[in-house]
């Protein structure tokens, strides 16, 4: 692609599915807008001629607030754990690991806050509606809208105030605010409902059921490998919860399914606190009446990993809670997800027959 005639527009974004992550960017030429989707080794191009663009739509989302809530919660958890370890005389290496992890999470919150509110932007022509993944933030989206609007006005001419009011009235009923080409974009938009896409919730409930199976196996087999597998499942669970909460915001997903996703988030937070508390209980039970010395935290953790739930009440409570919580929430979520998919696959109801004429 020759970029001598192209001008890079503000904003860069990503669109991800279960297998690929695609980087998106917008370029402005004298007569068209070019959308570039880069998947690493390949690039896809979509061209929108300025004379064909009818409207640009911006809709704010809660994705940024959800990310801040999740990262901030875990940052506080790591900070509390590091503070408690400092008072208990833990090893300095472990304290630095905990503190550094919390600092990285807190840095993510600060960066996300500085980038500003998140949004979904779409471009409408006479034959299609295209989502602009390159504009995930309101600040860069508004700057890009102004540049595209100015170029489109030069190609089409300015719209009359009557046409602008008619276009805004037509889209306001759908829960979004559309910026006509000769009208200033409005940064505050109403909450809209867009179709749910992807399988983030299927992945979340699958990981929950996998975690329940893992907890059940720990009642029979204990090893460092099993607990390292549990750590990998925990990381996958955190990633799938964040992705599901982001994907479900302002969509037509069932309200019960959304509530189940938030319950899964609450369960993970409670499980994190419970596991930490049970670890301290286990350390207290195994230390007995021995003189107080600086504990070897990593040796204590390895000892806990090799302990059967039937030999320690603390380990039993931890694994039983994980088995029950992950199993129940995962099973309920899968039932709700399958019901949602069945309803979506059903054809729309046929229109009723017209009433018979009255004699």
C-alpha positions as a printed Julia matrix, in Angstrom:
359×3 Matrix{Float64}:
   0.0     0.0    0.0
   1.36    3.36  -1.0
   0.88    5.72   1.93
   2.03    8.88   0.18
  -1.6    10.05  -0.18
  -2.75    8.72   3.19
  -2.96   10.5    6.51
  -2.96    8.45   9.69
  -6.01    9.21  11.83
  -5.98    9.21  15.67
  -6.82    5.98  17.38
  -5.67    2.39  17.33
  -7.63   -0.62  18.5
  -7.75   -4.39  18.66
 -10.43   -6.94  17.94
  -9.89  -10.38  19.43
 -11.6   -13.73  19.25
 -10.68  -17.09  20.75
  -7.78  -17.58  18.31
  -6.61  -14.31  16.74
  -5.95  -10.72  17.75
  -6.28   -8.11  15.01
  -4.86   -4.57  15.11
  -6.98   -1.89  13.44
  -5.98    1.52  12.09
  -7.71    4.21   9.98
  -6.1     6.2    7.13
  -7.63    9.15   5.32
  -7.09    9.77   1.6
  -8.43   12.68  -0.5
 -11.45   10.67  -1.69
 -11.85    7.72   0.68
 -11.33    6.34   4.19
  -9.17    3.21   4.48
  -9.56    0.73   7.34
  -6.53   -1.56   7.84
  -6.8    -4.79   9.86
  -3.41   -6.33  10.64
  -3.15   -9.92  11.91
   0.63  -10.08  12.04
   1.46  -11.71   8.71
  -1.56  -10.5    6.73
  -3.46   -7.24   6.28
  -7.05   -6.7    5.19
  -8.23   -3.43   3.7
 -11.68   -1.86   3.51
 -12.25    1.32   1.57
 -15.14    3.72   2.22
 -15.51    6.53  -0.3
 -16.22    9.87   1.33
 -19.12   10.58  -1.0
 -20.87    7.4    0.26
 -20.52    7.98   4.03
 -23.87    8.87   5.57
 -23.18    9.01   9.3
 -20.72    8.23  12.08
 -22.06    6.88  15.38
 -20.4     6.91  18.8
 -21.76    5.0   21.78
 -20.07    5.06  25.17
 -19.53    1.74  26.99
 -18.68    0.58  30.51
 -15.7    -1.5   29.4
 -13.14    0.88  30.9
 -14.86    0.98  34.29
 -15.09   -2.81  34.4
 -11.37   -3.13  33.69
 -10.57   -0.62  36.45
 -12.8    -2.45  38.92
 -11.19   -5.84  38.25
  -7.58   -4.63  38.2
  -8.09   -2.36  41.21
  -9.65   -5.17  43.27
  -6.75   -7.51  42.67
  -4.21   -4.73  43.23
  -5.71   -4.13  46.69
  -5.6    -7.86  47.38
  -1.9    -8.13  46.56
  -1.17   -4.98  48.56
  -2.95   -6.39  51.62
  -1.11   -9.69  51.27
   2.25   -7.9   51.02
   1.43   -5.74  54.07
   0.44   -8.77  56.12
   3.58  -10.6   55.06
   5.7    -7.64  56.08
   4.19   -7.69  59.57
   4.6   -11.47  59.78
   8.27  -11.41  58.75
   7.96  -13.15  55.4
  10.93  -13.63  53.1
  11.94  -10.41  51.29
  11.8   -12.04  47.83
   8.18  -13.06  48.3
   7.26   -9.58  49.53
   8.88   -7.97  46.48
   7.0   -10.32  44.17
   3.67   -9.47  45.8
   4.38   -5.73  45.85
   5.56   -5.69  42.24
   2.45   -7.59  41.07
   0.17   -5.13  42.86
   2.11   -2.18  41.43
   1.76   -3.53  37.88
  -2.0    -3.95  38.34
  -2.28   -0.44  39.77
  -0.29    0.92  36.83
  -2.81   -0.74  34.51
  -5.62    1.11  36.31
  -3.82    4.44  35.94
  -3.08    3.9   32.23
  -6.66    2.87  31.54
  -7.96    5.94  33.38
  -5.64    8.31  31.48
  -6.76    6.87  28.12
 -10.32    7.92  28.93
 -13.8     6.51  28.46
 -14.37    3.61  26.08
 -16.83    3.54  23.21
 -18.1     1.68  20.16
 -18.04    3.55  16.84
 -19.79    2.63  13.62
 -19.79    4.02  10.1
 -22.9     3.9    7.94
 -23.15    3.95   4.16
 -26.08    3.22   1.89
 -25.31   -0.51   1.81
 -23.56   -1.38   5.09
 -22.88   -0.54   8.72
 -19.23   -1.1    9.67
 -17.84   -1.08  13.21
 -14.66    0.98  13.54
 -12.48   -1.1   15.85
  -9.67    1.46  15.51
 -11.64    3.89  17.72
 -12.07    2.27  21.17
 -11.75    5.53  23.14
 -14.03    8.57  23.12
 -11.22   11.13  22.99
  -9.56    9.79  19.84
 -12.92    8.95  18.27
 -14.13   12.55  18.48
 -10.92   13.86  16.93
 -11.2    11.34  14.1
 -14.88   12.16  13.55
 -14.04   15.83  13.06
 -11.39   15.01  10.45
 -13.63   12.58   8.55
 -16.57   14.99   8.7
 -14.52   17.82   7.25
 -13.26   15.62   4.4
 -16.75   14.22   3.7
 -18.26   17.7    3.63
 -15.69   18.69   1.05
 -16.74   15.69  -1.08
 -20.51   15.85  -0.52
 -21.31   19.39   0.54
 -22.8    20.45   3.88
 -26.16   19.07   5.0
 -29.04   21.34   5.78
 -30.14   21.75   9.42
 -33.43   19.99   8.59
 -31.61   16.89   7.32
 -29.38   16.84  10.41
 -32.35   17.01  12.79
 -34.16   14.27  10.88
 -31.13   11.95  11.05
 -30.59   12.54  14.75
 -34.29   11.92  15.5
 -34.21    8.64  13.58
 -31.25    7.25  15.54
 -32.15    8.64  18.97
 -34.92    6.06  19.3
 -32.3     3.28  18.91
 -30.38    4.5   21.98
 -27.42    6.11  20.2
 -26.43    9.57  19.06
 -25.3     9.91  15.47
 -22.99   12.67  14.33
 -24.1    13.84  10.9
 -21.33   14.92   8.61
 -21.92   18.62   9.13
 -22.83   18.44  12.81
 -20.6    18.38  15.88
 -20.39   14.96  17.51
 -22.11   14.74  20.9
 -19.84   13.06  23.47
 -22.65   12.01  25.81
 -24.82    9.23  24.42
 -27.68    7.22  25.77
 -27.34    3.57  26.65
 -28.02    1.36  23.67
 -28.4    -2.34  23.08
 -26.24   -4.06  20.51
 -26.24   -7.73  19.49
 -24.0    -9.96  21.6
 -21.14  -11.48  19.62
 -18.47  -14.01  20.49
 -18.16  -16.94  22.89
 -16.57  -15.26  25.89
 -19.27  -16.56  28.25
 -18.96  -20.09  26.91
 -15.24  -19.93  27.66
 -15.9   -18.57  31.17
 -18.35  -21.31  32.15
 -16.11  -23.98  30.59
 -13.17  -22.82  32.72
 -15.4   -22.84  35.82
 -16.43  -26.44  35.16
 -12.78  -27.34  34.53
 -11.88  -25.76  37.88
 -14.59  -27.84  39.58
 -13.18  -31.03  38.03
  -9.69  -30.02  39.14
 -10.88  -29.47  42.72
 -12.6   -32.86  42.7
  -9.4   -34.59  41.55
  -7.46  -32.95  44.39
  -9.48  -35.05  46.84
  -7.71  -38.09  45.34
  -4.36  -36.85  43.98
  -2.04  -34.23  45.43
   1.1   -33.04  43.7
   2.91  -29.87  42.75
   1.89  -30.48  39.13
  -1.8   -30.52  40.07
  -1.48  -27.22  41.9
   0.48  -25.62  39.08
  -2.37  -26.73  36.79
  -4.75  -25.05  39.24
  -2.74  -21.84  38.99
  -3.06  -21.94  35.19
  -6.82  -22.49  35.52
  -7.03  -19.49  37.87
  -5.25  -17.24  35.38
  -7.55  -18.45  32.6
 -10.55  -17.83  34.83
  -9.49  -14.24  35.54
  -8.93  -13.53  31.84
 -12.25  -15.08  30.8
 -14.19  -13.14  33.46
 -12.73   -9.81  32.36
 -13.44  -10.61  28.7
 -17.01  -11.74  29.45
 -17.79   -8.6   31.49
 -16.45   -6.43  28.67
 -18.34   -8.28  25.94
 -21.69   -8.28  27.75
 -21.82   -4.52  28.41
 -24.76   -2.85  26.62
 -25.72   -5.99  24.67
 -28.93   -7.98  24.24
 -27.55  -10.79  26.41
 -30.12  -12.12  28.89
 -30.18  -10.24  32.2
 -29.93  -13.53  34.12
 -26.79  -14.46  32.18
 -25.25  -11.08  32.95
 -26.02  -11.53  36.66
 -24.42  -14.98  36.61
 -21.26  -13.46  35.14
 -21.11  -10.9   37.95
 -21.7   -13.71  40.47
 -18.72  -15.52  38.96
 -16.66  -12.37  39.5
 -17.79  -12.17  43.13
 -17.07  -15.86  43.63
 -13.5   -15.47  42.36
 -12.9   -12.53  44.71
 -14.34  -14.42  47.7
 -12.37  -17.52  46.73
  -9.17  -15.48  46.62
  -9.78  -14.12  50.14
 -10.8   -17.56  51.45
  -7.74  -19.29  50.0
  -5.5   -16.67  51.62
  -7.24  -17.09  54.98
  -7.08  -20.9   54.76
  -3.37  -20.69  54.01
  -2.79  -18.7   57.21
  -4.95  -21.19  59.15
  -2.94  -24.07  57.72
   0.33  -22.39  58.68
  -0.96  -21.91  62.22
  -2.13  -25.52  62.53
   1.12  -26.99  61.21
   3.41  -24.76  63.3
   1.85  -26.04  66.53
   3.7   -25.07  69.65
   7.09  -24.69  67.97
   9.02  -21.53  68.83
   8.22  -18.57  66.57
  10.71  -18.25  63.75
  10.7   -16.58  60.37
   8.47  -18.86  58.25
   9.6   -20.29  54.93
   6.5   -19.32  52.96
   7.31  -21.3   49.83
   8.03  -24.46  51.82
   4.75  -24.01  53.67
   2.9   -23.64  50.35
   4.52  -26.78  48.94
   3.59  -28.67  52.09
   0.0   -27.49  51.7
  -0.02  -28.62  48.06
   0.94  -32.17  49.12
  -1.65  -32.36  51.93
  -4.85  -34.32  51.35
  -8.12  -32.49  52.11
  -9.02  -35.39  54.44
  -5.9   -34.71  56.52
  -6.41  -30.95  57.03
  -9.7   -29.11  57.74
  -8.31  -25.93  56.17
  -7.48  -27.67  52.89
 -10.84  -29.48  52.95
 -12.81  -26.22  53.32
 -10.78  -24.59  50.54
 -11.26  -27.41  48.02
 -14.92  -28.02  48.94
 -15.73  -24.34  48.42
 -13.94  -24.35  45.08
 -15.72  -27.54  43.96
 -19.17  -26.29  44.96
 -18.76  -22.69  43.75
 -17.18  -23.43  40.38
 -19.47  -26.39  39.71
 -22.74  -24.62  40.55
 -21.96  -21.32  38.81
 -20.45  -23.08  35.78
 -23.42  -25.43  35.39
 -26.02  -22.67  35.8
 -24.11  -20.47  33.37
 -23.96  -23.19  30.72
 -27.7   -23.83  31.0
 -28.43  -20.1   30.61
 -25.95  -19.78  27.74
 -27.49  -22.69  25.81
 -30.98  -21.26  26.38
 -29.82  -17.9   25.04
 -28.31  -19.53  21.94
 -31.49  -21.53  21.27
 -33.65  -18.41  21.47
 -31.31  -16.57  19.12
 -31.47  -19.4   16.55
 -35.26  -19.43  16.55
 -36.83  -17.66  13.55
 -38.88  -14.53  14.24
 -42.57  -15.13  14.84
 -44.84  -14.91  11.85
 -47.11  -11.93  11.6
 -50.7   -12.63  12.56
 -53.35  -12.94   9.92
 -55.37   -9.78   9.23
 -58.79   -9.69  10.88
 -61.78  -10.68   8.82
 -63.88   -7.8    7.52
 -67.0    -7.02   9.5
 -70.23   -7.24   7.5
